[in-house]
Amino acid sequence: MSAGPNEAAQYGMVTACYFGIFMYRYRQGLIVTDRRAMVNIAVLFMLAQPLCRIAGGINGLFTFAALCMSSLIMFPSPQQDRQSREEREKKKKAQEERKKSKKKKS
């Protein structure tokens, strides 16, 4: 089962569009490229693309295109990253305060 040149070109176009949008958002500072981003890309191109190519046809291509778009949406932004870091710090401070208050009671 070999992919025809037309199918390979179609998947190549979807991939080129994905990386074009990714690079634009990266240059604008809208994407945090941390471990989560690398896992996202690896799963997309090492797992999802081959499975969609096995599914074949237009359904496989559209599924891959939809997965690419959802992958771009799932990348964390700097604002989301900052908010999650602040929330973790608040939780940590609250836990430390509870420990201190327990020690004072003892």
C-alpha positions in Angstrom: 0.0 0.0 0.0 2.0 2.9 -1.2 0.8 6.5 -1.1 0.4 8.2 -4.4 2.2 11.4 -5.2 -1.0 13.3 -5.0 -1.7 12.1 -1.4 1.9 12.8 -0.3 1.6 16.4 -1.8 -1.7 16.9 0.1 -0.2 15.8 3.4 2.8 17.9 2.7 0.7 21.0 2.1 -1.2 20.5 5.4 2.2 20.1 7.2 3.6 23.2 5.5 0.5 25.2 6.5 0.9 23.9 10.1 4.5 25.0 10.4 3.8 28.3 8.7 1.2 29.1 11.3 3.3 27.7 14.1 6.3 29.9 13.1 4.2 33.0 12.8 2.7 32.5 16.2 6.1 31.7 17.7 7.7 34.9 16.2 4.8 36.9 17.7 5.4 35.4 21.1 2.0 33.7 21.3 3.4 30.1 21.9 5.4 28.8 24.8 7.7 26.1 23.5 8.3 23.9 26.5 8.0 20.2 27.0 4.3 20.2 26.4 4.8 21.8 23.0 7.4 19.2 22.0 5.1 16.3 23.1 2.2 17.9 21.1 4.3 18.1 17.9 5.8 14.6 18.4 2.4 13.0 18.9 1.0 14.8 15.9 3.7 13.8 13.4 4.8 10.5 14.8 1.4 9.0 15.7 -1.5 10.9 14.2 -0.1 11.5 10.7 0.8 7.9 10.0 -2.6 6.7 11.4 -4.4 9.2 9.2 -2.4 8.1 6.2 -3.3 4.5 6.9 -7.0 5.5 7.1 -6.4 7.1 3.7 -8.5 9.0 1.4 -10.1 12.4 2.0 -11.3 11.4 5.4 -7.8 10.7 6.6 -6.5 14.0 5.2 -9.3 16.0 6.8 -8.8 14.2 10.1 -5.1 15.1 9.9 -5.9 18.7 9.1 -8.3 18.9 12.0 -5.7 17.4 14.3 -3.2 20.0 13.1 -5.5 22.9 13.8 -6.5 21.5 17.3 -2.8 21.0 18.0 -2.1 24.7 17.3 -5.0 25.7 19.6 -3.7 23.5 22.4 -0.3 25.2 22.6 0.0 27.2 25.8 0.3 30.9 25.5 2.7 33.0 27.7 -0.3 34.4 29.6 -1.7 31.0 30.4 1.7 29.8 31.4 2.1 32.8 33.8 -1.4 32.3 35.3 -0.7 28.6 36.0 2.6 29.5 37.6 1.0 32.1 39.8 -1.8 29.7 40.8 0.8 27.0 41.8 2.7 29.6 43.9 -0.5 30.7 45.6 -1.4 27.1 46.5 2.2 26.5 47.8 2.0 29.6 50.0 -1.4 28.5 51.3 -0.1 25.0 52.2 2.9 26.6 54.0 0.7 28.9 56.0 -1.5 25.9 57.0 1.6 24.0 58.2 2.7 27.0 60.2 -0.7 27.5 61.8 -0.8 23.8 62.7 2.7 24.0 64.3 1.6 27.1 66.4 -1.5 25.2 67.7 0.7 22.2 68.8 
